Structure formats: C-alpha cells, structure tokens
Amino acid sequence: MLPFEDYQDKPQTYVKHFFLENYLERLAYNIFNSKRPSIDFAYIDGFSGPWRSDAENYNDTSFAIALKTLKKIKRQSFRPGASKSLRCLFVESNPKSFADLKGFLSTVKGADCEPINDEFETAVDKIAGFVGNAFSFCFIDPTGFKDLPMNSLKPILDLPGEFLINFMYTFINKHLTNEDDDTRGQMDDLFGGGNWREKIAEKRNEGLEREDAIIETYCERLKQVGKVKYVTSTRVLFGTADRTYFYLVYGTNHQKGLVEFRKVESRTVEEQEKVRNILKYEQRAKRVGTDDLFAPLAAPISARQRSFDELRGRNLDKMEQKIRNLVRLGPCVYEKCLDALELPYVWEADIKEILKVMQQSDVIELRHKNPRGRVATYGTVIVPK
C-alpha cells in the first residue's frame, strides 16, 4: 500500500488499510500454505467504491490493496500438486463508482474477479452463492450505518470463513439515543432488534464505559445472529483527537484467526500512534509557528493515550481471571487459554507472561511437549497445584 504521506487528510483510512493489508497477508499465507490438496479462497469486498481515491491505479483503495496482497501471497506460496483458486467479488451500488471499479477489474490478472452493481443488503444471497464452500473473507466497509441491518447479514455471518466490519462509531454514537422514529428503527436494524438498549444499560450498570458497552453489545449480537464462535474488535482513532473514529469488528470460527488478528492489532497500534504523533506535531508546529524536523522522531512511537492504557489494563485483568478460573477446573492445554484473545488489546505474549508468573508462583506446572521447553506454547499442558 502507499505510504502515509500519500493519504493526505485521511489518516483513519491509512490505519484501516494498514490493518487490512497486514491481516490479509497472514490469512492468505495460512490458507495457501495449508496441507489441503485443493484450496478455494473467496474474497468479498462490500461497498467497494472507489470513494475519494487520489492515487493512480486506485492504490489507496481497499479493493486494489486486497487484490495486490492476495495475488502476491498466492504467487509466493508453493505446494506441489495443490490446486489453488483465488476468487474475488466486489459489490458497489453507485453507478459511476461501479463503472470505475469495473474498468479497473478488467485489467486484473491472476485472480477471478466479479463486480456486482447492487446494494450490499440485497446482494447477500448472491454473495453466499458465490462463496459456496470456499473459505471466505468478507470486508464490509460502509460509509455510514444505515446500510447494515444485522439480520440481513446472516447469510454472510454463516459463511465458512471470516469477516471484518467497519462499525462507524462516531456516527452511530451521535444517533444512538435519537428518538426520531426513522433513526430509532435504523438503530434497531443495526443491532439486530431485540433488547440491545437494555443490554447496553446493563453493561453500564456493571461499570463499563458507554463506548465499551456499545461495542461489546454489537459484538455479542453478531454472535447471536450468526454462526460465529469469536467476535471481537479493534479501534481506529481520529488523527489528532484521542477519540474513536470507528471500530473494525472481526468474526471467525478459528482460534488461529483470533491469534493472527491480535498480532496484526499489536502492529497497527504502533503504526497508528506513529502517525498520530506526526500529525499532532504538525498541528502544534502550525499553531506556534515552529518547525523541528526531529520532533516527530523524538516522540515515543509506543506512547499510548490514557484511555488505551485503562482499557488494556482492564482486559488484562479479565484475561488473568479467565485463565485462573480455567486452571481451577483441572489440567488444560495451552490452546484453551487462547480464547481469552477475544478480549480487545490482549495479545498472546500477555497470556504467556501470566502463565509464566503463575508457574513461578507455584500455582501451576507447565508440562511441555518438548522436554527442553520453557515457555507455554501449543501442546503445553497446564496442571494446577
């Protein structure tokens, strides 16, 4: 993808594309290098656009970034005798954008690409038919919240694969308590109907911040509507304000996907803070009229805003409690602990660290498959003392 400087006034889009590219690299690598004799991978891009593209060959769009990434990994993977298929479906309702999209796709080689000129909501059955039994990844990136009624997404949520939804928190939060009948109905559709307002209120009463209660409720509702084992999220912030712009909501039935998602999240957090440090410096320099070329580099790239530290701290405490409760039930394998990665901003290294602390505190014994093993990993048996 293009460097940050080429995204001009779209830092959130850059961060979103950084995440998408990095996750697709890991997903495609795992799919195309699997041991299955026949590999069929379907990529779906809902709300494809292009929208506000400033780059030649649409290199700043999700569809171009996804195609480039997937084709590269497919080409680089080498499994003698394995059949590898890459099929891509792009959905766009705007006639002009669709014409641009179709023109671009006509030049693509190395992947079977099909564009659909339709509303995403009405195209879900076509999408499910296109995917069939293939492993799929569906990227759903609307420009607002009115086009994502949850119950209409069920055919997508039930597919044998994964999804990534842009939950437009800024706009949703603004209208969440709007009593206008139309807006209230749109919110009911977004959350899948039912008692979602009561669920948010319950979480608030349990001590959650309003924002955390909203995104948790949305993730839980997706689980209920679809056949999805894991649903979690990561957030993308405004360029200079310490506020959430949107969430990327991820769903999968595969624990390996959850592990990869958190690895990419960790890298994206660092990249996002680097970009935000640069933007904050530029904003400050413009305001006071100074220009220190080394200031952005001097700012700590790993610096976190206070709200991030608080959320991560709370979730690390929850992760530790989950693992301690799990161990109390008796011996378990390391893989069981990885379900705690469904908590935002909890990474596999954190789980390994708490198991190490518990071992050093003589609370558990770690029995490794490899007699020389020192750190908990796949196959390690955790035995309570």
Secondary structure, DSSP 8 states (H G I E B T S, - for coil): ---GGGGTT-HHHHHHHHHHHHHHHHHHHHHHTSS-SEEEEEEEEES----S--SGGGTTSHHHHHHHHHHHHHHH---TT-EEEEEEEEEE--HHHHHHHHHHHTT--SSEEEEEES-HHHHHHHHHHHHTTSEEEEEE--SSSTT--GGGGHHHHTSSEEEEEEE-HHHHHHHTT---HHHHHHHHHHTTSSSHHHHHHHHHHTT--HHHHHHHHHHHHHHHHTT-SEEEEEEEE-SSSSSEEEEEEEEES-HHHHHHHHHHHHHHHHHHHHHHHHHHHHHHHHHHT---TTHHHHS-TT---HHHHHHHHHHHHHHHHHHHHHHHTS-EEHHHHGGGGGSTT--HHHHHHHHHHHHHTTSEEEE-SSTT--S--TT-EEEE-
